[in-house]
């Protein structure tokens, strides 16, 4: 079933508000990564095996429960959604799919763990996502075993949400490891969701950092 949304990716210039110097996504230029000892290992834990479907008018989300430690601070899992093609790029390279796992602290600070997917092997956990998107209601099976890499080396920068209201101050943690979904699964996602990637934004004076496990 093709989903309906309130925003138009063909007219991104109409999105409001469009302001600030810390917008996302960006093209991660690995030659511009700055050395640092200030980052820590990312740890994630999902408690439940089900997630609830939501179409918020901008994307199809699965709401679940779990926790993450970003730089030794506790965040609660809010939702996951996907973009085709990828919104972020690595040295100009675009991937066919990007997952955004959104977390939030008790005081409202937001962090997104971004994961790139290439065309390859069938991904059983992404099938659960697509099956729930097809029905567009209720709860369904939820597992991140094949959606989040075991090695959590990441690129880090400060940006924004990639859909309105494009709120800035969001912490981004983009995983180095690229996972796989099948070509058929990518095509199925696009058939349901359409292409929904925001164009890359200017880096301006922001720093891009990197952490390796």
N, C-alpha and C positions, 0 to 999 in steps of 0.2 A: 504494500500500500504506500503510495507516494505521500509524504508528509507535507503539511502546509505551514508556512512561517510568516512572521510579520515584518521581517527585514529582507532586503533584496541585495544579494551579493553582486549583482550587475550594476548597482548604483551605490557603491560604498561611500562616495562623497556626500551622500545625503544623510549619513548616519550622524546623530548628534548625541553628546557634544564631541567635536573633533578638535581637541586642543591639547597643549602640553608638549613636552619634549621627551617623554618616556613612554612612547607608544610601542605596542607589539602587534605583529611579530617582527623579527629582524632576521637579517642574514648573518649567521655566525661566521665571521671571518677568523679562521684559526690562527692566522698570522698576527692578529691583534689581541690575542688572549694575554692577559697580564698575570705574572706569577703571584701567588699568594699562599700564605699558611693559615689563613683565617677561616677556611671552610672545613666542614666536618662531613662524615659519612651520613648518607640518607638511609633511614630505616622506616619501613612501612609494614603495617599489619592490618589485615581486613578480618573482622570478626564474624561476619555473617556470610551465608552462602546464597542469599537472595538479594535482589536490588529492585527498586520500584521505578517504573517508567514515568518520565515527564517530558512533555513537549512544552517548553517555556516560551514558544513563539520565535526563538532564535536558533535553537538546535534541539536534537533529541538527546536526553540525558538519562542516565541511570543513577538513582540516589541510593546510597548505601551507608554502611557504618564501618569505621576503621580509624586508625591513627597513623601519624607519621612524625618522625623527628627530622626537622630541617635545621641544620646548624644547632643541634641540641635543644631545640624548642619544640614543644608539643603542639601539633596541629590535628584537627579532626577532619576526616574525610567528608566531603559534601556531595560531589557528583563527578561522573566521568562522561565525556562526550568526544566525538571524533570529527576530523576535518579531512576532506579530500579536495584537492591535493593537500600536502602538508602546508602549514602556514609559515613556519620557520624554515630556513634553508641553512645548509652547511657548506660554506665556500661556494655559494651559488647553486648547490644541488637541491632539487626538490624531490620529495618522496611521495609516493601515491597516497599515503595515509599518515595522519598524526593524531595520537590520542592525548587528551588533556585530563589529568586527574587533579581536581580542584580540592584543596584543603584550606581550613581556616582556623585561626586561634580564637580563644574566648573573647579577645578584644577586637576581633574583626580583621586582623591581618590575614591576607590571602597569599597562598603559594600554589603554584601549578607545577606538577611533574609532567613534562612532555616527553612522549615516546614516538619515535619514527618507526614506520613499518614499510618494508619493501615487498614486492610481489615474489612469492615463493611457495612454501608449504602451507597446506590448509591449517588454520588455527582454530582449534575446538572452542576456545574461550570466546573468540570473536563471533563464532557461530551463535553462542548464547545471546550475545548482544544483538545480532541481526534478527534472531527469532523474536526477541522482545520488541524490537523496532517494528517488525512486521505486524504484530498485534496492536502496538501503540497503546497498551494499557496494562495495568496490574503489575504483579511481581513475577520474576523469573530467576532462573539459575544465574549465579554470579561467581566467577572465579577469575583471578588475575594471574594465575600460574604462567600462562602463555602470553599475557598482555604487558607484563612488567619484567624487564630483564633482571636476571640474578645479579649480574655485575652492575652496580649503580654509580659508576663514574659519570660525571655530568658537567655540562656547561651551565654557568650561572650569570644572570644579569637581572636588573630591576626594570620592569616594563609595565604592561597594562593588561586588562582583559582585552580579548580580540573581538568582542561583540559589544554593542551599546549596553551601558553607558561608557565603555572604554576606560573604566576606572584605572588610574595609575597607582604606582606603589606596590604592584604585584611582584612577588618573588618568583622567578622562573628557574626551574631545574630541568634542563633538557638532557636526557640520557645519551651517552655516547653510543651504547649498543643499539643497533637497529634490529628489530624483530621481523617476523614474516607473517603475512596473511596471503591467501591465495588470490590469484587474479579474479576468479569467480566471486570471491567474497568482496573484493574491492568494487566490482561491477554491481553487485547486489546492494552494497551500501549506497552507491551513487544513485541507483534506481529508486531507493527509498528516500534518501536525504537530499540528493542533488549535490552539485559541487559547492563547497561552502568554505573557501579559504580566503581570508583577508590578505590584501597585498602587504608586502614588506614595508616597514616604516624606517625612517632615518634613525641611525644609531645616536646621532648628536654626540654629546661628550660622555656617554655612559661607558663603564668598564665591563668587559667580558672576562669572567674568571672561569677556571676549570679545576675540578677535583677528580683525582684518579684513585680508585681503590687499590 
